[in-house]
Amino acid sequence: MASRNARLDGGERHSRLWEFLAFDRMITGPVIHLVYWAGLGVIVIIAFSVVGAAVGVALREGSWAAILLAIPVLIGGLLAVFAMGLIWRAICEFYVAIFRIGDDLAALRRAAEAERAERPHQTLGTNL
């Protein structure tokens, strides 16, 4: 990374900094991936908590009724954790899609501006 920065001249560094400060380039796209993995880590901790709670209740009571009660609690808890993982993934994919749509719209705007700059201005009589 340092060698790449060493190759950049001051103008490119300034333009990248200006893109960041002027919100021309969004950083939320890459950041959402970190947020996704952090949220997934929290969901895994919740899964371990569900397993620990179900096993703890079964061992603490020590009766067959507690063991039979712990099995559906374990299955239901793991299904809930699985659903949380899917919902979290869907939320993060939604944000990534929104920011990619924004990037695509910016690219379309640049292409339209470039096409408009290349095309000579037409007079009103030639548009008929």
TABEL-V631051 format. One record per backbone hydrogen bond with DSSP energy under -1.0 kcal/mol. NH is the residue of the N-H (numbers start at 1). CO is the residue of the C=O. Records with the same first field share a line. If there is no record, write none. Layout:
# TABEL-V631051
NH=CO  CO
This chain:
# TABEL-V631051
5=1
6=2
7=3
8=4
13=9
14=10
15=11
16=12
17=13
18=14
19=15
20=16
21=17
22=18
24=19
25=19
31=27
32=28
35=31
36=32
37=33
38=34
39=35
40=36
41=37
42=38
43=39
44=40
45=41
46=42
47=43
48=44
49=45
50=46
51=47
52=48
53=49
54=50
55=51
56=52
57=53
58=54
59=55
60=56
61=57
62=58
67=63
68=64
69=65
70=66
71=67
73=69
74=70
75=71
76=72
77=73
78=74
79=75
80=76
81=77
82=78
83=79
84=80
85=81
86=82
87=83
88=84
89=85
90=86
91=87
92=88
93=89
94=90
95=91
96=92
97=93
98=94
99=95
100=96
101=97
102=98
103=99
104=100
105=101
106=102
107=103
108=104
109=105
110=106
111=107
112=108
113=109
114=110
115=111
116=112
117=113
118=114
119=115
